[in-house]
Amino acid sequence: MKLGEHLVALGYVTPSQIEEALRLQSRMRGGLAPEPKAEASASRARILVADDDPALRGLLANLLEMRGFSVTVTGDGEEALAAFQEGSYDCVITDWMMPRRDGLELARAVKTLNPLVQVIVCSGALDSATFEQHAKEGIIDGYLPKPFRAQAVYEVIQKALGYED
């Protein structure tokens, strides 16, 4: 885990503060902020993140944007469904327990609207039997247990979207 990730995890800074600090550092050195290293297909993938924890959704957005994904964040299942209906997404990452519409309800709605969209559930409370049941039903395509490391986020996205390592 990098220093910035540790500082965010400990609550000393936000992901946006880390990102801004890196941009400022780059400008002070006379260069432009480096472009994120990403596969060509990742730069076109659109991901919708739904989580009621502002720090976690900010961290996920930051991690995914650094890999070249286009990211939209929402604070609950209702906001996420509205954004999904207005936009076009390749993948939805949703918290399992959220107000106004939980992750399972959101996953079902997303799959009803577009069964090809990959839905990844992010939770510390989901047991493997429940995940496997919903995966067999075609509702959930991936699982990201909390707490997670950045590499786990990238791996579950790559698997869900069918990217090569």
HELIX and SHEET records of a PDB file:
HELIX    1   1 LEU A    3  ALA A    9  1                                   7    
HELIX    2   2 PRO A   15  MET A   28  1                                  14    
HELIX    3   3 ALA A   42  ARG A   44  5                                   3    
HELIX    4   4 PRO A   54  MET A   66  1                                  13    
HELIX    5   5 GLY A   77  GLU A   86  1                                  10    
HELIX    6   6 GLY A  103  LEU A  113  1                                  11    
HELIX    7   7 SER A  128  LYS A  136  1                                   9    
HELIX    8   8 ALA A  150  LEU A  161  1                                  12    
SHEET    1   A 5 SER A  70  THR A  74  0                                        
SHEET    2   A 5 ARG A  46  ALA A  50  1                                        
SHEET    3   A 5 CYS A  91  ASP A  95  1                                        
SHEET    4   A 5 GLN A 118  SER A 123  1                                        
SHEET    5   A 5 GLY A 142  PRO A 145  1                                        
END                                                                             
